[in-house]
Amino acid sequence: MSGTTGRSTGIHLHFSILLNGVYVDPEPFLLGEKKIKESIPSPASGKGDVDGDGDIDGRDYLLAKLAVLGILELTEEQMDAADVNGDGEINALDYLIIRRAAQGTFEIK
């Protein structure tokens, strides 16, 4: 497949990012100049439950992983829930504990 779109010619991928129906320029996010800030309407309900839905599942460990990688900025409540080892920071150990809890191989107390 080939063609032209704007200034591009030949084979290429074109996509748009919309937030509430408004175009968002992805370049600052791709360059690391901006971060995605997750907005969760309810506070996290407990340790490991980063998204506050009452369960520790794949979404929780994904949020923790993105926070550890510096891609996602968590709210204060989410940071408290993600800091499962209580050392005051979100790091790879927290992510691994949340992942194991989501898989059912570890219980967070």
C-alpha positions in Angstrom: 0.0 0.0 0.0 1.3 3.4 -0.8 0.0 7.0 -1.1 0.4 10.4 0.3 -0.9 12.0 3.4 0.2 15.6 4.2 4.0 15.6 3.9 4.4 11.8 4.0 4.8 9.8 0.9 5.1 6.0 0.3 4.2 3.4 3.0 3.5 5.0 6.3 1.3 4.8 9.4 -1.0 7.7 10.3 -3.0 7.8 13.5 -4.7 10.4 15.6 -5.1 10.6 19.4 -8.3 12.1 20.7 -9.1 13.0 24.3 -12.8 13.7 24.8 -13.1 14.3 21.1 -10.2 16.8 20.9 -7.0 16.0 19.0 -3.9 15.6 21.2 -0.4 15.9 19.8 1.4 12.7 20.8 4.9 14.0 20.2 5.5 15.4 23.7 4.5 12.0 25.2 6.7 10.1 22.7 9.7 12.3 23.5 9.1 11.9 27.2 8.4 15.6 27.7 4.9 14.9 29.1 3.5 12.0 31.1 0.1 10.4 31.2 -1.6 11.3 34.5 -4.1 8.6 35.4 -7.3 9.9 36.9 -9.3 7.5 39.1 -12.5 8.8 40.5 -12.3 6.8 43.8 -9.3 6.4 46.1 -7.5 3.1 46.1 -9.1 0.7 48.6 -6.0 -1.1 49.9 -2.4 -2.1 49.4 -1.9 -3.4 45.9 -5.3 -2.2 44.6 -3.8 0.7 42.6 -6.9 1.4 40.5 -9.2 1.3 43.6 -11.7 -1.2 42.2 -11.6 -3.6 45.2 -9.5 -6.3 43.4 -5.8 -6.8 42.8 -5.6 -7.7 39.1 -3.7 -7.1 35.9 -4.7 -3.5 35.7 -3.1 -2.8 39.1 0.2 -4.3 38.2 0.1 -2.5 34.8 -0.4 0.8 36.6 2.5 0.0 39.0 4.8 -1.0 36.1 4.1 2.2 34.2 4.7 4.2 37.4 8.1 2.4 38.0 9.1 3.0 34.4 8.3 6.7 34.8 5.6 6.7 32.1 2.6 7.2 34.4 2.2 9.7 37.3 0.0 8.1 40.0 -2.3 10.1 42.4 -1.3 10.2 46.0 -3.9 7.5 46.9 -2.6 5.3 44.1 1.0 5.8 45.2 0.0 4.7 48.7 -1.7 1.6 47.3 1.2 0.8 45.0 3.8 1.1 47.8 3.1 -2.4 49.1 6.3 -2.9 51.0 5.9 0.4 52.8 9.4 1.8 52.0 7.9 5.2 50.8 8.6 4.7 47.1 7.2 2.8 44.1 9.9 0.5 42.7 10.3 -2.9 41.0 9.8 -4.8 44.2 6.3 -3.2 44.6 5.5 -4.1 41.0 6.6 -7.7 41.4 4.6 -8.1 44.6 1.5 -6.7 43.0 2.0 -8.9 40.0 2.3 -12.0 42.1 -0.8 -11.0 44.1 -2.8 -10.5 40.9 -1.7 -14.0 39.8 -2.8 -15.5 43.1 0.7 -16.6 44.2 1.2 -14.0 46.9 -1.1 -12.4 49.5 -0.5 -8.8 50.5 -1.2 -8.2 54.2 
